Amino acid sequence: MLGVSQELRRPRGPLVELLTCALCKGLLVEPTMSVECMHTCCFKCFDEAIYAQKAAEKVCPIEGCAVHLGRDPHNYEGKQKPCAKLAFDHMKWDLIKKLFPRPAIERECEAQRDARVKELREFRQAREKLRMAHGDEDEYYGRAKRMEKAAQIVISNQATRTLSKARSNEVLFVVLRPDDAAVQTSALPALENPYLKVPAHVPIKVLTDYLQTHVVTVQPKANERGSAAVANQRMQKTAPPDKVVLSMAGEDLEPKATVSWAYETLWKARHPANSILTLAYRRAEKGHGARKR
């Protein structure tokens, strides 16, 4: 904060904007500039605003500016040589020290900046030693990352095979009954034995094929006689059987869906635990799409 006399002598016009932090709107303390968009803020304001961002790739925190500053703007690694996306603005700092001398703040800022420069220098020296010991850093870490990723893939594949094997041995009990809501033309008779024991991974299409074999029967009409009845019966035998649709709570099941999916996703959410999966069947209506909820 400025004193009364300093506030009276505070410059006006463009110089005020030049020496004011774009974030805290106060006089710059250790001014730091983004070399990409040329915005200048206090080092503390820049640092807190940037690392408060949840995204890995940081952007300039000034409103309306979306310039990318990289993952670590203070130690950005360029393609040619190490550089920084945030740089200390010596000109503005010297100008502020001459116009508004604040010895205590200046000494504290200089000490903090020297400590950061020393820490960065030690970090780069340690990284250089690591590179000399293990070869190129990108190659070393790239090889390590590839090996780690390969190990994760192997573990994931083993877990998938174990889970698939366990699911292949899983068995579910299913009850197949006629659809009460089906219209007369779509209704089908009841099965003699509606209780089935099927593997959990079996698709719904297997059940519909089973129903087409055991339920969908073709018989000649009672009023047809002689050669006409025989011809009609022969024609109906060669014709493809009507398709059967399985549904649950008024929702048709896709043929590719599995019995375990229908049980885990739809049945368990609407019925008590350990209850037997019950599916309703009917003849598919010609010229109409699947019935939805």
LOFIVEX-160323 format. One record per residue (C-alpha): x, y, z. Coordinates in nm, 4 decimals, always signed. Layout:
N
+----------+----------+----------+
!       c1 !       c2 !       c3 !
+----------+----------+----------+
!        X !        Y !        Z !
...
+----------+----------+----------+
! end
This chain:
293
+----------+----------+----------+
!       c1 !       c2 !       c3 !
+----------+----------+----------+
!  +0.0000 !  +0.0000 !  +0.0000 !
!  +0.1155 !  +0.3529 !  -0.0700 !
!  +0.1452 !  +0.6273 !  +0.1839 !
!  -0.0475 !  +0.9542 !  +0.1595 !
!  +0.2428 !  +1.1451 !  +0.0085 !
!  +0.3187 !  +0.8649 !  -0.2354 !
!  -0.0453 !  +0.8416 !  -0.3389 !
!  -0.0485 !  +1.2153 !  -0.4157 !
!  +0.2654 !  +1.1761 !  -0.6275 !
!  +0.1319 !  +0.8663 !  -0.7999 !
!  +0.1554 !  +0.9058 !  -1.1797 !
!  -0.1624 !  +0.9264 !  -1.3859 !
!  -0.2577 !  +0.8198 !  -1.7321 !
!  -0.0796 !  +0.5418 !  -1.9222 !
!  +0.1960 !  +0.5102 !  -1.6598 !
!  -0.0623 !  +0.3990 !  -1.4009 !
!  -0.1687 !  +0.1076 !  -1.6182 !
!  +0.1948 !  +0.0236 !  -1.6853 !
!  +0.2796 !  -0.0114 !  -1.3143 !
!  -0.0513 !  -0.1679 !  -1.2002 !
!  -0.1053 !  -0.5424 !  -1.1580 !
!  -0.3715 !  -0.6732 !  -1.3952 !
!  -0.5031 !  -0.9129 !  -1.1269 !
!  -0.4909 !  -0.7391 !  -0.7891 !
!  -0.5092 !  -0.3840 !  -0.9377 !
!  -0.2367 !  -0.2696 !  -0.6985 !
!  +0.1177 !  -0.1460 !  -0.7505 !
!  +0.3322 !  -0.4224 !  -0.8999 !
!  +0.5394 !  -0.6283 !  -0.6567 !
!  +0.8124 !  -0.8280 !  -0.8314 !
!  +0.6505 !  -0.7765 !  -1.1758 !
!  +0.6313 !  -1.0916 !  -1.3874 !
!  +0.5433 !  -1.0835 !  -1.7569 !
!  +0.3971 !  -1.3488 !  -1.9841 !
!  +0.6267 !  -1.3559 !  -2.2866 !
!  +0.3411 !  -1.4819 !  -2.5082 !
!  +0.0721 !  -1.2200 !  -2.4429 !
!  +0.2829 !  -0.9482 !  -2.2656 !
!  +0.0515 !  -0.9253 !  -1.9633 !
!  +0.2300 !  -0.8199 !  -1.6434 !
!  +0.1231 !  -0.9048 !  -1.2889 !
!  +0.2758 !  -0.9505 !  -0.9464 !
!  +0.4699 !  -1.2760 !  -0.9226 !
!  +0.2507 !  -1.3958 !  -0.6347 !
!  -0.0720 !  -1.3091 !  -0.8201 !
!  +0.0438 !  -1.4853 !  -1.1368 !
!  +0.1643 !  -1.7910 !  -0.9467 !
!  -0.1545 !  -1.8365 !  -0.7408 !
!  -0.3884 !  -1.7764 !  -1.0363 !
!  -0.2059 !  -2.0158 !  -1.2682 !
!  -0.1674 !  -2.3072 !  -1.0290 !
!  -0.5268 !  -2.2691 !  -0.9103 !
!  -0.6312 !  -2.3899 !  -1.2563 !
!  -0.7342 !  -2.7572 !  -1.2580 !
!  -0.6248 !  -2.8220 !  -1.6166 !
!  -0.2782 !  -2.9646 !  -1.6744 !
!  -0.2047 !  -2.7114 !  -1.9488 !
!  -0.2007 !  -2.3672 !  -1.7878 !
!  -0.3325 !  -2.0548 !  -1.9598 !
!  -0.2915 !  -1.6847 !  -1.8935 !
!  -0.5254 !  -1.5922 !  -1.6042 !
!  -0.6127 !  -1.2491 !  -1.7435 !
!  -0.9815 !  -1.2321 !  -1.8343 !
!  -1.0398 !  -1.2735 !  -2.2056 !
!  -0.6917 !  -1.4131 !  -2.2698 !
!  -0.6489 !  -1.7850 !  -2.3361 !
!  -0.2804 !  -1.8004 !  -2.4294 !
!  -0.1300 !  -2.1375 !  -2.3346 !
!  +0.1615 !  -2.1250 !  -2.0924 !
!  +0.2403 !  -2.4976 !  -2.0754 !
!  +0.2420 !  -2.7364 !  -1.7809 !
!  +0.5118 !  -2.5441 !  -1.5910 !
!  +0.5223 !  -2.1805 !  -1.7084 !
!  +0.8192 !  -2.0994 !  -1.4800 !
!  +1.0340 !  -2.3749 !  -1.6322 !
!  +0.9015 !  -2.4276 !  -1.9832 !
!  +1.1163 !  -2.6564 !  -2.2001 !
!  +1.1349 !  -2.5237 !  -2.5534 !
!  +1.2378 !  -2.7285 !  -2.8562 !
!  +1.5717 !  -2.5493 !  -2.8949 !
!  +1.6718 !  -2.4509 !  -2.5412 !
!  +1.5199 !  -2.4130 !  -2.1940 !
!  +1.3127 !  -2.0982 !  -2.1577 !
!  +1.0310 !  -1.9653 !  -1.9436 !
!  +0.6820 !  -1.8573 !  -2.0404 !
!  +0.6901 !  -1.6172 !  -1.7420 !
!  +0.9818 !  -1.3734 !  -1.7188 !
!  +1.0846 !  -1.1189 !  -1.4559 !
!  +1.0278 !  -0.7628 !  -1.5851 !
!  +1.3456 !  -0.5791 !  -1.4814 !
!  +1.2460 !  -0.2512 !  -1.6476 !
!  +0.9193 !  -0.2100 !  -1.4569 !
!  +1.0766 !  -0.3269 !  -1.1317 !
!  +1.3567 !  -0.0668 !  -1.1612 !
!  +1.1005 !  +0.1997 !  -1.2500 !
!  +0.8842 !  +0.1173 !  -0.9464 !
!  +1.1854 !  +0.1187 !  -0.7130 !
!  +1.2802 !  +0.4674 !  -0.8328 !
!  +0.9300 !  +0.6164 !  -0.8212 !
!  +0.8037 !  +0.4393 !  -0.5069 !
!  +1.0948 !  +0.3179 !  -0.2946 !
!  +0.9905 !  +0.0459 !  -0.0489 !
!  +1.3139 !  -0.0915 !  +0.0990 !
!  +1.1574 !  -0.3673 !  +0.3113 !
!  +0.9449 !  -0.5074 !  +0.0286 !
!  +1.2335 !  -0.4763 !  -0.2168 !
!  +1.4732 !  -0.6706 !  +0.0076 !
!  +1.2148 !  -0.9458 !  +0.0625 !
!  +1.1414 !  -0.9763 !  -0.3104 !
!  +1.5107 !  -0.9896 !  -0.3995 !
!  +1.5709 !  -1.2653 !  -0.1427 !
!  +1.2757 !  -1.4716 !  -0.2697 !
!  +1.3830 !  -1.4299 !  -0.6302 !
!  +1.7424 !  -1.5328 !  -0.5547 !
!  +1.6119 !  -1.8446 !  -0.3779 !
!  +1.3947 !  -1.9403 !  -0.6778 !
!  +1.6811 !  -1.8871 !  -0.9229 !
!  +1.9100 !  -2.1036 !  -0.7070 !
!  +1.6469 !  -2.3777 !  -0.6832 !
!  +1.5941 !  -2.3760 !  -1.0606 !
!  +1.9702 !  -2.3908 !  -1.1219 !
!  +2.0087 !  -2.6898 !  -0.8879 !
!  +1.7162 !  -2.8659 !  -1.0557 !
!  +1.8699 !  -2.8247 !  -1.4015 !
!  +2.2091 !  -2.9434 !  -1.2784 !
!  +2.0528 !  -3.2563 !  -1.1266 !
!  +1.8637 !  -3.3240 !  -1.4490 !
!  +2.1838 !  -3.2862 !  -1.6504 !
!  +2.3581 !  -3.5415 !  -1.4272 !
!  +2.0669 !  -3.7799 !  -1.4779 !
!  +2.0854 !  -3.7339 !  -1.8550 !
!  +2.4591 !  -3.8038 !  -1.8585 !
!  +2.4103 !  -4.1190 !  -1.6487 !
!  +2.1176 !  -4.2651 !  -1.8458 !
!  +2.1538 !  -4.1110 !  -2.1900 !
!  +1.8982 !  -3.8838 !  -2.3497 !
!  +1.6256 !  -3.7862 !  -2.1017 !
!  +1.3368 !  -3.8247 !  -2.3458 !
!  +1.4630 !  -4.1652 !  -2.4557 !
!  +1.5177 !  -4.2793 !  -2.0960 !
!  +1.1819 !  -4.1660 !  -1.9653 !
!  +1.0069 !  -4.2703 !  -2.2868 !
!  +1.1418 !  -4.6237 !  -2.2541 !
!  +1.0407 !  -4.6357 !  -1.8865 !
!  +0.6908 !  -4.5119 !  -1.9691 !
!  +0.6522 !  -4.7662 !  -2.2497 !
!  +0.7572 !  -5.0489 !  -2.0179 !
!  +0.5155 !  -4.9272 !  -1.7502 !
!  +0.2310 !  -4.9021 !  -2.0019 !
!  +0.3073 !  -5.2508 !  -2.1353 !
!  +0.2975 !  -5.3919 !  -1.7813 !
!  -0.0392 !  -5.2220 !  -1.7209 !
!  -0.1783 !  -5.3708 !  -2.0445 !
!  -0.0633 !  -5.7208 !  -1.9452 !
!  -0.2227 !  -5.6864 !  -1.6001 !
!  -0.5442 !  -5.5502 !  -1.7545 !
!  -0.5608 !  -5.8377 !  -2.0059 !
!  -0.5086 !  -6.0946 !  -1.7310 !
!  -0.7861 !  -5.9375 !  -1.5234 !
!  -1.0154 !  -5.9300 !  -1.8277 !
!  -0.9511 !  -6.2973 !  -1.9051 !
!  -1.0141 !  -6.3930 !  -1.5424 !
!  -1.3393 !  -6.1949 !  -1.5371 !
!  -1.4507 !  -6.3386 !  -1.8714 !
!  -1.3804 !  -6.6918 !  -1.7525 !
!  -1.5803 !  -6.6331 !  -1.4340 !
!  -1.8700 !  -6.4872 !  -1.6326 !
!  -1.8648 !  -6.7738 !  -1.8833 !
!  -1.9335 !  -7.0162 !  -1.5963 !
!  -2.2164 !  -6.8033 !  -1.4547 !
!  -2.5695 !  -6.9398 !  -1.4975 !
!  -2.9053 !  -6.7587 !  -1.4672 !
!  -3.2602 !  -6.8884 !  -1.4310 !
!  -3.5117 !  -6.7371 !  -1.6733 !
!  -3.8912 !  -6.7586 !  -1.6934 !
!  -4.0466 !  -6.7100 !  -2.0387 !
!  -4.4163 !  -6.6222 !  -2.0428 !
!  -4.6561 !  -6.4816 !  -2.3063 !
!  -4.6843 !  -6.1039 !  -2.3211 !
!  -5.0157 !  -6.0051 !  -2.1577 !
!  -5.0124 !  -5.6670 !  -2.3323 !
!  -4.9746 !  -5.8172 !  -2.6819 !
!  -5.2606 !  -5.7739 !  -2.9266 !
!  -5.4458 !  -6.0799 !  -3.0547 !
!  -5.2453 !  -6.1000 !  -3.3773 !
!  -4.9166 !  -6.0911 !  -3.1853 !
!  -5.0091 !  -6.3224 !  -2.8978 !
!  -4.8335 !  -6.6568 !  -2.8679 !
!  -4.9251 !  -6.9646 !  -2.6617 !
!  -4.7525 !  -7.0487 !  -2.3348 !
!  -4.4586 !  -7.2836 !  -2.3151 !
!  -4.5109 !  -7.6242 !  -2.1630 !
!  -4.1978 !  -7.5682 !  -1.9525 !
!  -4.1332 !  -7.1925 !  -1.9171 !
!  -3.8374 !  -7.2297 !  -1.6767 !
!  -3.4932 !  -7.2261 !  -1.8379 !
!  -3.1384 !  -7.2449 !  -1.7062 !
!  -2.9074 !  -7.0545 !  -1.9422 !
!  -2.5477 !  -6.9242 !  -1.9351 !
!  -2.5324 !  -6.5569 !  -1.8398 !
!  -2.3381 !  -6.4555 !  -2.1520 !
!  -2.6008 !  -6.5958 !  -2.3921 !
!  -2.7530 !  -6.3253 !  -2.6176 !
!  -3.1273 !  -6.2620 !  -2.6297 !
!  -3.1329 !  -6.3858 !  -2.9907 !
!  -3.0694 !  -6.7426 !  -2.8700 !
!  -3.3859 !  -6.7260 !  -2.6582 !
!  -3.5911 !  -6.5848 !  -2.9452 !
!  -3.4657 !  -6.8659 !  -3.1718 !
!  -3.5663 !  -7.1150 !  -2.9029 !
!  -3.9148 !  -6.9632 !  -2.8880 !
!  -3.9507 !  -6.9710 !  -3.2669 !
!  -3.8783 !  -7.3435 !  -3.2565 !
!  -4.1001 !  -7.4356 !  -2.9616 !
!  -4.3864 !  -7.1825 !  -2.9744 !
!  -4.4366 !  -7.0527 !  -3.3278 !
!  -4.6320 !  -7.3324 !  -3.4983 !
!  -4.7998 !  -7.3206 !  -3.8367 !
!  -5.1248 !  -7.5134 !  -3.8898 !
!  -5.3682 !  -7.5110 !  -4.1827 !
!  -5.7016 !  -7.3448 !  -4.1350 !
!  -5.9897 !  -7.5706 !  -4.0252 !
!  -6.2204 !  -7.4730 !  -4.3135 !
!  -5.9626 !  -7.5561 !  -4.5817 !
!  -5.9842 !  -7.9075 !  -4.7304 !
!  -5.8285 !  -8.1260 !  -4.9943 !
!  -5.5471 !  -8.0141 !  -5.2191 !
!  -5.5887 !  -7.6488 !  -5.1202 !
!  -5.5184 !  -7.7342 !  -4.7559 !
!  -5.2167 !  -7.9455 !  -4.8515 !
!  -5.0783 !  -7.6690 !  -5.0752 !
!  -5.1328 !  -7.4077 !  -4.8056 !
!  -4.9632 !  -7.6267 !  -4.5455 !
!  -4.6685 !  -7.6906 !  -4.7758 !
!  -4.6328 !  -7.3192 !  -4.8488 !
!  -4.6433 !  -7.2313 !  -4.4790 !
!  -4.3805 !  -7.4930 !  -4.3972 !
!  -4.1389 !  -7.3471 !  -4.6507 !
!  -4.2102 !  -6.9886 !  -4.5407 !
!  -3.9814 !  -6.8403 !  -4.2751 !
!  -4.1272 !  -6.8465 !  -3.9228 !
!  -4.2551 !  -6.5306 !  -3.7617 !
!  -4.0021 !  -6.3441 !  -3.5530 !
!  -4.0385 !  -6.3433 !  -3.1766 !
!  -3.9712 !  -6.0383 !  -2.9606 !
!  -3.8690 !  -6.0561 !  -2.5945 !
!  -3.9523 !  -5.7670 !  -2.3653 !
!  -3.9260 !  -5.6633 !  -2.0033 !
!  -4.1611 !  -5.4113 !  -1.8397 !
!  -4.2890 !  -5.3051 !  -2.1817 !
!  -3.9407 !  -5.2463 !  -2.3261 !
!  -3.8198 !  -5.4644 !  -2.6128 !
!  -3.4764 !  -5.6203 !  -2.5696 !
!  -3.2163 !  -5.5985 !  -2.8426 !
!  -3.1181 !  -5.9372 !  -2.9920 !
!  -2.7484 !  -5.8615 !  -2.9333 !
!  -2.7992 !  -5.7872 !  -2.5626 !
!  -2.7012 !  -6.0638 !  -2.3215 !
!  -2.9120 !  -6.2238 !  -2.0513 !
!  -2.6704 !  -6.1008 !  -1.7822 !
!  -2.7029 !  -5.7419 !  -1.9109 !
!  -3.0829 !  -5.7608 !  -1.8959 !
!  -3.0655 !  -5.9033 !  -1.5447 !
!  -2.8038 !  -5.6654 !  -1.4037 !
!  -2.9194 !  -5.3465 !  -1.5770 !
!  -3.2989 !  -5.3718 !  -1.6010 !
!  -3.4280 !  -5.6471 !  -1.3751 !
!  -3.2335 !  -5.5753 !  -1.0545 !
!  -3.3329 !  -5.2081 !  -1.0555 !
!  -3.7058 !  -5.2930 !  -1.0485 !
!  -3.7307 !  -5.6187 !  -0.8567 !
!  -3.6097 !  -5.7577 !  -0.5226 !
!  -3.2805 !  -5.9413 !  -0.4964 !
!  -3.2591 !  -6.3116 !  -0.5859 !
!  -3.5804 !  -6.2925 !  -0.7901 !
!  -3.5954 !  -6.4961 !  -1.1118 !
!  -3.5577 !  -6.3044 !  -1.4370 !
!  -3.8943 !  -6.3041 !  -1.6161 !
!  -3.9226 !  -6.2149 !  -1.9845 !
!  -4.2394 !  -6.1729 !  -2.1903 !
!  -4.2568 !  -6.2847 !  -2.5525 !
!  -4.4854 !  -6.2067 !  -2.8445 !
!  -4.4879 !  -6.2276 !  -3.2205 !
!  -4.3199 !  -5.9305 !  -3.3900 !
!  -4.5694 !  -5.6916 !  -3.5440 !
!  -4.5105 !  -5.6545 !  -3.9163 !
!  -4.4629 !  -5.3024 !  -4.0400 !
!  -4.4067 !  -5.1584 !  -3.6933 !
!  -4.0883 !  -5.0749 !  -3.5096 !
!  -3.9792 !  -5.2012 !  -3.1740 !
!  -4.1987 !  -5.1076 !  -2.8830 !
!  -4.0388 !  -4.8645 !  -2.6400 !
!  -4.1152 !  -4.7492 !  -2.2898 !
+----------+----------+----------+
! end
